[in-house]
Amino acid sequence: MEKVVVSPRLESTPCVLVTGSYGWTANMERLVRAQALQNNSTKMQNQFMAAKKTLEINPDHPIIQKLQVMVD
């Protein structure tokens, strides 16, 4: 995961994991990883192939608010 941000677009879900608009989809990443594992690629190559993901959090959702209370 590359970063975590507070999302203004989420309304009913507590969070969402998204990839960049020019990154690989989760399915494409899965296919490439399966092919790479057949070819005994290194861990460094797997990290290079992984898409950069962003976790977007909805601060107004009850679950996120409860987590904040637990952290405090």
PyMOL Python script that loads the backbone (N, CA, C, O; Angstrom):
from pymol import cmd

cmd.read_pdbstr("""\
ATOM      1  N   MET A   1       0.848  -1.157   0.000  1.00  0.00           N
ATOM      2  CA  MET A   1       0.000   0.000   0.000  1.00  0.00           C
ATOM      3  C   MET A   1       0.904   1.232   0.000  1.00  0.00           C
ATOM      4  O   MET A   1       1.884   1.307   0.740  1.00  0.00           O
ATOM      5  N   GLU A   2       0.557   2.166  -0.825  1.00  0.00           N
ATOM      6  CA  GLU A   2       1.376   3.358  -0.968  1.00  0.00           C
ATOM      7  C   GLU A   2       1.013   4.445   0.026  1.00  0.00           C
ATOM      8  O   GLU A   2       1.896   5.063   0.620  1.00  0.00           O
ATOM      9  N   LYS A   3      -0.299   4.689   0.216  1.00  0.00           N
ATOM     10  CA  LYS A   3      -0.696   5.749   1.138  1.00  0.00           C
ATOM     11  C   LYS A   3      -2.120   5.538   1.632  1.00  0.00           C
ATOM     12  O   LYS A   3      -2.875   4.734   1.085  1.00  0.00           O
ATOM     13  N   VAL A   4      -2.470   6.285   2.686  1.00  0.00           N
ATOM     14  CA  VAL A   4      -3.808   6.288   3.255  1.00  0.00           C
ATOM     15  C   VAL A   4      -4.292   7.733   3.248  1.00  0.00           C
ATOM     16  O   VAL A   4      -3.573   8.633   3.682  1.00  0.00           O
ATOM     17  N   VAL A   5      -5.511   7.958   2.755  1.00  0.00           N
ATOM     18  CA  VAL A   5      -6.057   9.315   2.681  1.00  0.00           C
ATOM     19  C   VAL A   5      -7.496   9.326   3.185  1.00  0.00           C
ATOM     20  O   VAL A   5      -8.198   8.315   3.141  1.00  0.00           O
ATOM     21  N   VAL A   6      -7.916  10.496   3.665  1.00  0.00           N
ATOM     22  CA  VAL A   6      -9.312  10.707   4.021  1.00  0.00           C
ATOM     23  C   VAL A   6     -10.059  11.022   2.734  1.00  0.00           C
ATOM     24  O   VAL A   6      -9.671  11.924   1.992  1.00  0.00           O
ATOM     25  N   SER A   7     -11.121  10.285   2.471  1.00  0.00           N
ATOM     26  CA  SER A   7     -11.825  10.408   1.205  1.00  0.00           C
ATOM     27  C   SER A   7     -13.106  11.225   1.337  1.00  0.00           C
ATOM     28  O   SER A   7     -13.942  10.932   2.192  1.00  0.00           O
ATOM     29  N   PRO A   8     -13.264  12.241   0.501  1.00  0.00           N
ATOM     30  CA  PRO A   8     -14.517  12.996   0.506  1.00  0.00           C
ATOM     31  C   PRO A   8     -15.627  12.318  -0.304  1.00  0.00           C
ATOM     32  O   PRO A   8     -16.787  12.720  -0.216  1.00  0.00           O
ATOM     33  N   ARG A   9     -15.284  11.301  -1.087  1.00  0.00           N
ATOM     34  CA  ARG A   9     -16.276  10.689  -1.984  1.00  0.00           C
ATOM     35  C   ARG A   9     -17.028   9.510  -1.383  1.00  0.00           C
ATOM     36  O   ARG A   9     -18.065   9.114  -1.914  1.00  0.00           O
ATOM     37  N   LEU A  10     -16.530   8.936  -0.282  1.00  0.00           N
ATOM     38  CA  LEU A  10     -17.198   7.787   0.330  1.00  0.00           C
ATOM     39  C   LEU A  10     -18.359   8.248   1.186  1.00  0.00           C
ATOM     40  O   LEU A  10     -18.243   9.221   1.931  1.00  0.00           O
ATOM     41  N   GLU A  11     -19.490   7.542   1.080  1.00  0.00           N
ATOM     42  CA  GLU A  11     -20.673   7.906   1.858  1.00  0.00           C
ATOM     43  C   GLU A  11     -21.154   6.772   2.747  1.00  0.00           C
ATOM     44  O   GLU A  11     -21.445   6.992   3.923  1.00  0.00           O
ATOM     45  N   SER A  12     -21.243   5.556   2.205  1.00  0.00           N
ATOM     46  CA  SER A  12     -21.840   4.469   2.974  1.00  0.00           C
ATOM     47  C   SER A  12     -20.843   3.388   3.390  1.00  0.00           C
ATOM     48  O   SER A  12     -21.191   2.516   4.187  1.00  0.00           O
ATOM     49  N   THR A  13     -19.629   3.419   2.881  1.00  0.00           N
ATOM     50  CA  THR A  13     -18.645   2.405   3.229  1.00  0.00           C
ATOM     51  C   THR A  13     -17.561   3.011   4.120  1.00  0.00           C
ATOM     52  O   THR A  13     -17.261   4.199   4.008  1.00  0.00           O
ATOM     53  N   PRO A  14     -16.973   2.202   5.006  1.00  0.00           N
ATOM     54  CA  PRO A  14     -15.939   2.734   5.894  1.00  0.00           C
ATOM     55  C   PRO A  14     -14.621   3.036   5.183  1.00  0.00           C
ATOM     56  O   PRO A  14     -13.923   3.988   5.531  1.00  0.00           O
ATOM     57  N   CYS A  15     -14.289   2.215   4.182  1.00  0.00           N
ATOM     58  CA  CYS A  15     -13.035   2.445   3.458  1.00  0.00           C
ATOM     59  C   CYS A  15     -13.071   1.690   2.127  1.00  0.00           C
ATOM     60  O   CYS A  15     -13.924   0.834   1.895  1.00  0.00           O
ATOM     61  N   VAL A  16     -12.130   2.033   1.277  1.00  0.00           N
ATOM     62  CA  VAL A  16     -12.006   1.368  -0.010  1.00  0.00           C
ATOM     63  C   VAL A  16     -10.524   1.358  -0.400  1.00  0.00           C
ATOM     64  O   VAL A  16      -9.794   2.310  -0.122  1.00  0.00           O
ATOM     65  N   LEU A  17     -10.097   0.287  -1.036  1.00  0.00           N
ATOM     66  CA  LEU A  17      -8.733   0.155  -1.511  1.00  0.00           C
ATOM     67  C   LEU A  17      -8.754   0.352  -3.024  1.00  0.00           C
ATOM     68  O   LEU A  17      -9.413  -0.408  -3.734  1.00  0.00           O
ATOM     69  N   VAL A  18      -8.045   1.358  -3.524  1.00  0.00           N
ATOM     70  CA  VAL A  18      -8.084   1.680  -4.946  1.00  0.00           C
ATOM     71  C   VAL A  18      -6.679   1.673  -5.534  1.00  0.00           C
ATOM     72  O   VAL A  18      -5.692   1.884  -4.829  1.00  0.00           O
ATOM     73  N   THR A  19      -6.613   1.430  -6.823  1.00  0.00           N
ATOM     74  CA  THR A  19      -5.351   1.537  -7.548  1.00  0.00           C
ATOM     75  C   THR A  19      -5.384   2.812  -8.375  1.00  0.00           C
ATOM     76  O   THR A  19      -6.444   3.398  -8.593  1.00  0.00           O
ATOM     77  N   GLY A  20      -4.223   3.229  -8.827  1.00  0.00           N
ATOM     78  CA  GLY A  20      -4.144   4.430  -9.638  1.00  0.00           C
ATOM     79  C   GLY A  20      -4.851   4.255 -10.970  1.00  0.00           C
ATOM     80  O   GLY A  20      -5.089   3.133 -11.415  1.00  0.00           O
ATOM     81  N   SER A  21      -5.181   5.357 -11.595  1.00  0.00           N
ATOM     82  CA  SER A  21      -5.923   5.284 -12.857  1.00  0.00           C
ATOM     83  C   SER A  21      -5.092   4.660 -13.975  1.00  0.00           C
ATOM     84  O   SER A  21      -5.654   4.139 -14.938  1.00  0.00           O
ATOM     85  N   TYR A  22      -3.769   4.702 -13.865  1.00  0.00           N
ATOM     86  CA  TYR A  22      -2.913   4.110 -14.891  1.00  0.00           C
ATOM     87  C   TYR A  22      -2.249   2.826 -14.415  1.00  0.00           C
ATOM     88  O   TYR A  22      -1.421   2.257 -15.126  1.00  0.00           O
ATOM     89  N   GLY A  23      -2.603   2.368 -13.227  1.00  0.00           N
ATOM     90  CA  GLY A  23      -2.021   1.148 -12.685  1.00  0.00           C
ATOM     91  C   GLY A  23      -2.749  -0.097 -13.170  1.00  0.00           C
ATOM     92  O   GLY A  23      -3.754  -0.015 -13.876  1.00  0.00           O
ATOM     93  N   TRP A  24      -2.223  -1.243 -12.776  1.00  0.00           N
ATOM     94  CA  TRP A  24      -2.850  -2.503 -13.131  1.00  0.00           C
ATOM     95  C   TRP A  24      -4.080  -2.731 -12.276  1.00  0.00           C
ATOM     96  O   TRP A  24      -4.143  -2.291 -11.128  1.00  0.00           O
ATOM     97  N   THR A  25      -5.051  -3.419 -12.842  1.00  0.00           N
ATOM     98  CA  THR A  25      -6.209  -3.831 -12.066  1.00  0.00           C
ATOM     99  C   THR A  25      -5.780  -4.986 -11.155  1.00  0.00           C
ATOM    100  O   THR A  25      -4.734  -5.600 -11.366  1.00  0.00           O
ATOM    101  N   ALA A  26      -6.596  -5.269 -10.148  1.00  0.00           N
ATOM    102  CA  ALA A  26      -6.290  -6.367  -9.230  1.00  0.00           C
ATOM    103  C   ALA A  26      -6.241  -7.698  -9.976  1.00  0.00           C
ATOM    104  O   ALA A  26      -5.421  -8.557  -9.655  1.00  0.00           O
ATOM    105  N   ASN A  27      -7.106  -7.873 -10.963  1.00  0.00           N
ATOM    106  CA  ASN A  27      -7.124  -9.116 -11.728  1.00  0.00           C
ATOM    107  C   ASN A  27      -5.852  -9.264 -12.562  1.00  0.00           C
ATOM    108  O   ASN A  27      -5.278 -10.351 -12.627  1.00  0.00           O
ATOM    109  N   MET A  28      -5.413  -8.187 -13.196  1.00  0.00           N
ATOM    110  CA  MET A  28      -4.189  -8.242 -13.999  1.00  0.00           C
ATOM    111  C   MET A  28      -2.983  -8.536 -13.112  1.00  0.00           C
ATOM    112  O   MET A  28      -2.101  -9.307 -13.491  1.00  0.00           O
ATOM    113  N   GLU A  29      -2.947  -7.925 -11.943  1.00  0.00           N
ATOM    114  CA  GLU A  29      -1.861  -8.188 -11.001  1.00  0.00           C
ATOM    115  C   GLU A  29      -1.844  -9.653 -10.587  1.00  0.00           C
ATOM    116  O   GLU A  29      -0.780 -10.263 -10.484  1.00  0.00           O
ATOM    117  N   ARG A  30      -3.027 -10.213 -10.350  1.00  0.00           N
ATOM    118  CA  ARG A  30      -3.133 -11.622  -9.973  1.00  0.00           C
ATOM    119  C   ARG A  30      -2.612 -12.530 -11.079  1.00  0.00           C
ATOM    120  O   ARG A  30      -1.891 -13.491 -10.813  1.00  0.00           O
ATOM    121  N   LEU A  31      -2.979 -12.222 -12.322  1.00  0.00           N
ATOM    122  CA  LEU A  31      -2.528 -13.031 -13.456  1.00  0.00           C
ATOM    123  C   LEU A  31      -1.014 -12.968 -13.636  1.00  0.00           C
ATOM    124  O   LEU A  31      -0.370 -13.991 -13.870  1.00  0.00           O
ATOM    125  N   VAL A  32      -0.457 -11.786 -13.527  1.00  0.00           N
ATOM    126  CA  VAL A  32       0.996 -11.623 -13.686  1.00  0.00           C
ATOM    127  C   VAL A  32       1.733 -12.320 -12.558  1.00  0.00           C
ATOM    128  O   VAL A  32       2.758 -12.962 -12.787  1.00  0.00           O
ATOM    129  N   ARG A  33       1.216 -12.199 -11.333  1.00  0.00           N
ATOM    130  CA  ARG A  33       1.856 -12.853 -10.194  1.00  0.00           C
ATOM    131  C   ARG A  33       1.836 -14.371 -10.360  1.00  0.00           C
ATOM    132  O   ARG A  33       2.823 -15.040 -10.053  1.00  0.00           O
ATOM    133  N   ALA A  34       0.723 -14.919 -10.842  1.00  0.00           N
ATOM    134  CA  ALA A  34       0.625 -16.368 -11.050  1.00  0.00           C
ATOM    135  C   ALA A  34       1.634 -16.822 -12.104  1.00  0.00           C
ATOM    136  O   ALA A  34       2.269 -17.865 -11.949  1.00  0.00           O
ATOM    137  N   GLN A  35       1.780 -16.048 -13.161  1.00  0.00           N
ATOM    138  CA  GLN A  35       2.749 -16.389 -14.207  1.00  0.00           C
ATOM    139  C   GLN A  35       4.175 -16.258 -13.683  1.00  0.00           C
ATOM    140  O   GLN A  35       5.029 -17.093 -13.982  1.00  0.00           O
ATOM    141  N   ALA A  36       4.432 -15.214 -12.907  1.00  0.00           N
ATOM    142  CA  ALA A  36       5.781 -14.994 -12.382  1.00  0.00           C
ATOM    143  C   ALA A  36       6.176 -16.091 -11.411  1.00  0.00           C
ATOM    144  O   ALA A  36       7.334 -16.510 -11.386  1.00  0.00           O
ATOM    145  N   LEU A  37       5.227 -16.560 -10.609  1.00  0.00           N
ATOM    146  CA  LEU A  37       5.542 -17.623  -9.653  1.00  0.00           C
ATOM    147  C   LEU A  37       5.877 -18.923 -10.368  1.00  0.00           C
ATOM    148  O   LEU A  37       6.664 -19.719  -9.857  1.00  0.00           O
ATOM    149  N   GLN A  38       5.297 -19.153 -11.536  1.00  0.00           N
ATOM    150  CA  GLN A  38       5.643 -20.331 -12.316  1.00  0.00           C
ATOM    151  C   GLN A  38       7.092 -20.252 -12.798  1.00  0.00           C
ATOM    152  O   GLN A  38       7.775 -21.267 -12.935  1.00  0.00           O
ATOM    153  N   ASN A  39       7.542 -19.022 -13.051  1.00  0.00           N
ATOM    154  CA  ASN A  39       8.896 -18.828 -13.573  1.00  0.00           C
ATOM    155  C   ASN A  39       9.924 -18.606 -12.480  1.00  0.00           C
ATOM    156  O   ASN A  39      11.059 -18.232 -12.779  1.00  0.00           O
ATOM    157  N   ASN A  40       9.556 -18.828 -11.198  1.00  0.00           N
ATOM    158  CA  ASN A  40      10.472 -18.676 -10.068  1.00  0.00           C
ATOM    159  C   ASN A  40      11.111 -17.288 -10.007  1.00  0.00           C
ATOM    160  O   ASN A  40      12.318 -17.177  -9.792  1.00  0.00           O
ATOM    161  N   SER A  41      10.328 -16.240 -10.191  1.00  0.00           N
ATOM    162  CA  SER A  41      10.868 -14.884 -10.128  1.00  0.00           C
ATOM    163  C   SER A  41      11.188 -14.518  -8.685  1.00  0.00           C
ATOM    164  O   SER A  41      10.715 -15.157  -7.746  1.00  0.00           O
ATOM    165  N   THR A  42      11.990 -13.493  -8.531  1.00  0.00           N
ATOM    166  CA  THR A  42      12.411 -13.072  -7.199  1.00  0.00           C
ATOM    167  C   THR A  42      11.357 -12.201  -6.543  1.00  0.00           C
ATOM    168  O   THR A  42      10.432 -11.718  -7.196  1.00  0.00           O
ATOM    169  N   LYS A  43      11.514 -12.009  -5.240  1.00  0.00           N
ATOM    170  CA  LYS A  43      10.590 -11.175  -4.482  1.00  0.00           C
ATOM    171  C   LYS A  43      10.647  -9.730  -4.968  1.00  0.00           C
ATOM    172  O   LYS A  43       9.627  -9.040  -4.976  1.00  0.00           O
ATOM    173  N   MET A  44      11.811  -9.273  -5.368  1.00  0.00           N
ATOM    174  CA  MET A  44      11.979  -7.897  -5.847  1.00  0.00           C
ATOM    175  C   MET A  44      11.157  -7.678  -7.118  1.00  0.00           C
ATOM    176  O   MET A  44      10.546  -6.622  -7.277  1.00  0.00           O
ATOM    177  N   GLN A  45      11.135  -8.642  -8.007  1.00  0.00           N
ATOM    178  CA  GLN A  45      10.343  -8.521  -9.226  1.00  0.00           C
ATOM    179  C   GLN A  45       8.857  -8.485  -8.903  1.00  0.00           C
ATOM    180  O   GLN A  45       8.105  -7.755  -9.550  1.00  0.00           O
ATOM    181  N   ASN A  46       8.416  -9.262  -7.909  1.00  0.00           N
ATOM    182  CA  ASN A  46       7.007  -9.257  -7.514  1.00  0.00           C
ATOM    183  C   ASN A  46       6.598  -7.901  -6.967  1.00  0.00           C
ATOM    184  O   ASN A  46       5.493  -7.433  -7.239  1.00  0.00           O
ATOM    185  N   GLN A  47       7.478  -7.261  -6.196  1.00  0.00           N
ATOM    186  CA  GLN A  47       7.172  -5.937  -5.667  1.00  0.00           C
ATOM    187  C   GLN A  47       7.097  -4.918  -6.785  1.00  0.00           C
ATOM    188  O   GLN A  47       6.267  -4.010  -6.733  1.00  0.00           O
ATOM    189  N   PHE A  48       7.933  -5.043  -7.782  1.00  0.00           N
ATOM    190  CA  PHE A  48       7.926  -4.114  -8.909  1.00  0.00           C
ATOM    191  C   PHE A  48       6.623  -4.231  -9.691  1.00  0.00           C
ATOM    192  O   PHE A  48       6.076  -3.229 -10.153  1.00  0.00           O
ATOM    193  N   MET A  49       6.133  -5.447  -9.836  1.00  0.00           N
ATOM    194  CA  MET A  49       4.925  -5.675 -10.622  1.00  0.00           C
ATOM    195  C   MET A  49       3.656  -5.257  -9.885  1.00  0.00           C
ATOM    196  O   MET A  49       2.628  -5.018 -10.519  1.00  0.00           O
ATOM    197  N   ALA A  50       3.711  -5.166  -8.556  1.00  0.00           N
ATOM    198  CA  ALA A  50       2.519  -4.850  -7.776  1.00  0.00           C
ATOM    199  C   ALA A  50       2.066  -3.416  -8.035  1.00  0.00           C
ATOM    200  O   ALA A  50       2.886  -2.501  -8.116  1.00  0.00           O
ATOM    201  N   ALA A  51       0.771  -3.234  -8.162  1.00  0.00           N
ATOM    202  CA  ALA A  51       0.208  -1.902  -8.365  1.00  0.00           C
ATOM    203  C   ALA A  51       0.283  -1.108  -7.066  1.00  0.00           C
ATOM    204  O   ALA A  51       0.200  -1.675  -5.977  1.00  0.00           O
ATOM    205  N   LYS A  52       0.438   0.193  -7.187  1.00  0.00           N
ATOM    206  CA  LYS A  52       0.431   1.070  -6.020  1.00  0.00           C
ATOM    207  C   LYS A  52      -1.015   1.272  -5.592  1.00  0.00           C
ATOM    208  O   LYS A  52      -1.855   1.693  -6.387  1.00  0.00           O
ATOM    209  N   LYS A  53      -1.295   0.973  -4.344  1.00  0.00           N
ATOM    210  CA  LYS A  53      -2.662   1.048  -3.847  1.00  0.00           C
ATOM    211  C   LYS A  53      -2.799   2.181  -2.835  1.00  0.00           C
ATOM    212  O   LYS A  53      -1.852   2.523  -2.127  1.00  0.00           O
ATOM    213  N   THR A  54      -3.998   2.751  -2.784  1.00  0.00           N
ATOM    214  CA  THR A  54      -4.320   3.806  -1.832  1.00  0.00           C
ATOM    215  C   THR A  54      -5.534   3.363  -1.030  1.00  0.00           C
ATOM    216  O   THR A  54      -6.535   2.922  -1.593  1.00  0.00           O
ATOM    217  N   LEU A  55      -5.438   3.484   0.289  1.00  0.00           N
ATOM    218  CA  LEU A  55      -6.568   3.189   1.159  1.00  0.00           C
ATOM    219  C   LEU A  55      -7.275   4.506   1.440  1.00  0.00           C
ATOM    220  O   LEU A  55      -6.697   5.420   2.029  1.00  0.00           O
ATOM    221  N   GLU A  56      -8.534   4.596   1.011  1.00  0.00           N
ATOM    222  CA  GLU A  56      -9.342   5.789   1.261  1.00  0.00           C
ATOM    223  C   GLU A  56     -10.281   5.488   2.427  1.00  0.00           C
ATOM    224  O   GLU A  56     -10.970   4.468   2.431  1.00  0.00           O
ATOM    225  N   ILE A  57     -10.303   6.386   3.418  1.00  0.00           N
ATOM    226  CA  ILE A  57     -11.079   6.190   4.636  1.00  0.00           C
ATOM    227  C   ILE A  57     -12.185   7.224   4.726  1.00  0.00           C
ATOM    228  O   ILE A  57     -11.978   8.399   4.422  1.00  0.00           O
ATOM    229  N   ASN A  58     -13.365   6.776   5.147  1.00  0.00           N
ATOM    230  CA  ASN A  58     -14.504   7.647   5.378  1.00  0.00           C
ATOM    231  C   ASN A  58     -14.553   7.978   6.875  1.00  0.00           C
ATOM    232  O   ASN A  58     -14.962   7.130   7.668  1.00  0.00           O
ATOM    233  N   PRO A  59     -14.147   9.192   7.281  1.00  0.00           N
ATOM    234  CA  PRO A  59     -14.086   9.513   8.712  1.00  0.00           C
ATOM    235  C   PRO A  59     -15.460   9.625   9.373  1.00  0.00           C
ATOM    236  O   PRO A  59     -15.544   9.608  10.601  1.00  0.00           O
ATOM    237  N   ASP A  60     -16.534   9.739   8.596  1.00  0.00           N
ATOM    238  CA  ASP A  60     -17.881   9.874   9.148  1.00  0.00           C
ATOM    239  C   ASP A  60     -18.579   8.543   9.376  1.00  0.00           C
ATOM    240  O   ASP A  60     -19.682   8.514   9.921  1.00  0.00           O
ATOM    241  N   HIS A  61     -17.963   7.451   8.974  1.00  0.00           N
ATOM    242  CA  HIS A  61     -18.581   6.138   9.135  1.00  0.00           C
ATOM    243  C   HIS A  61     -18.450   5.678  10.592  1.00  0.00           C
ATOM    244  O   HIS A  61     -17.408   5.891  11.213  1.00  0.00           O
ATOM    245  N   PRO A  62     -19.506   5.043  11.148  1.00  0.00           N
ATOM    246  CA  PRO A  62     -19.467   4.610  12.554  1.00  0.00           C
ATOM    247  C   PRO A  62     -18.308   3.664  12.898  1.00  0.00           C
ATOM    248  O   PRO A  62     -17.768   3.730  14.003  1.00  0.00           O
ATOM    249  N   ILE A  63     -17.928   2.806  11.981  1.00  0.00           N
ATOM    250  CA  ILE A  63     -16.819   1.881  12.246  1.00  0.00           C
ATOM    251  C   ILE A  63     -15.511   2.653  12.424  1.00  0.00           C
ATOM    252  O   ILE A  63     -14.746   2.376  13.348  1.00  0.00           O
ATOM    253  N   ILE A  64     -15.258   3.608  11.550  1.00  0.00           N
ATOM    254  CA  ILE A  64     -14.029   4.404  11.635  1.00  0.00           C
ATOM    255  C   ILE A  64     -14.051   5.259  12.899  1.00  0.00           C
ATOM    256  O   ILE A  64     -13.021   5.424  13.553  1.00  0.00           O
ATOM    257  N   GLN A  65     -15.209   5.801  13.244  1.00  0.00           N
ATOM    258  CA  GLN A  65     -15.319   6.603  14.464  1.00  0.00           C
ATOM    259  C   GLN A  65     -15.064   5.746  15.703  1.00  0.00           C
ATOM    260  O   GLN A  65     -14.421   6.199  16.650  1.00  0.00           O
ATOM    261  N   LYS A  66     -15.561   4.522  15.701  1.00  0.00           N
ATOM    262  CA  LYS A  66     -15.326   3.601  16.823  1.00  0.00           C
ATOM    263  C   LYS A  66     -13.842   3.246  16.924  1.00  0.00           C
ATOM    264  O   LYS A  66     -13.295   3.170  18.024  1.00  0.00           O
ATOM    265  N   LEU A  67     -13.194   3.029  15.785  1.00  0.00           N
ATOM    266  CA  LEU A  67     -11.747   2.754  15.808  1.00  0.00           C
ATOM    267  C   LEU A  67     -10.971   3.940  16.381  1.00  0.00           C
ATOM    268  O   LEU A  67      -9.997   3.755  17.111  1.00  0.00           O
ATOM    269  N   GLN A  68     -11.402   5.151  16.051  1.00  0.00           N
ATOM    270  CA  GLN A  68     -10.738   6.344  16.568  1.00  0.00           C
ATOM    271  C   GLN A  68     -10.877   6.428  18.083  1.00  0.00           C
ATOM    272  O   GLN A  68      -9.925   6.784  18.778  1.00  0.00           O
ATOM    273  N   VAL A  69     -12.062   6.100  18.596  1.00  0.00           N
ATOM    274  CA  VAL A  69     -12.276   6.096  20.052  1.00  0.00           C
ATOM    275  C   VAL A  69     -11.372   5.055  20.710  1.00  0.00           C
ATOM    276  O   VAL A  69     -10.806   5.313  21.772  1.00  0.00           O
ATOM    277  N   MET A  70     -11.231   3.889  20.094  1.00  0.00           N
ATOM    278  CA  MET A  70     -10.390   2.828  20.653  1.00  0.00           C
ATOM    279  C   MET A  70      -8.919   3.243  20.650  1.00  0.00           C
ATOM    280  O   MET A  70      -8.186   2.897  21.576  1.00  0.00           O
ATOM    281  N   VAL A  71      -8.476   3.971  19.636  1.00  0.00           N
ATOM    282  CA  VAL A  71      -7.085   4.417  19.569  1.00  0.00           C
ATOM    283  C   VAL A  71      -6.813   5.482  20.622  1.00  0.00           C
ATOM    284  O   VAL A  71      -5.759   5.488  21.258  1.00  0.00           O
ATOM    285  N   ASP A  72      -7.781   6.387  20.800  1.00  0.00           N
ATOM    286  CA  ASP A  72      -7.608   7.453  21.795  1.00  0.00           C
ATOM    287  C   ASP A  72      -7.643   6.866  23.194  1.00  0.00           C
ATOM    288  O   ASP A  72      -7.515   7.600  24.174  1.00  0.00           O
TER     289      ASP A  72
END
""", "prot")
cmd.dss("prot")
cmd.show_as("cartoon", "prot")
cmd.util.cbc("prot")
cmd.orient("prot")
